[in-house]
Amino acid sequence: MSTEHENTLPLTLLEELHTEGAGYDIIRYIGLPEVFGNQSNTLLYFMGKNIARKLQIQSISDIKYQICI
């Protein structure tokens, strides 16, 4: 059985992700709705919720760190 901490991701991982440009918008606003139809917003909600739970957020400053990236 794995513990919750083993499944978490370091906040520094966010620095390696780059979503600038049209590719992200094309996937989010055109690609996902074509594949998942009217369920794409629900899918994005739950994906975001699950990803947020995996990040190692320990304090308010960690949330500020995420926003500033």
Buried (B, 14 or more C-beta within 10 A) or exposed (E): EEEEEEEEEEBEEEEEEEEEEEEEEEEEEEEBBEEEEEEBEEBEEEEEEEEEEEBEBEEEEEBEBEEEE
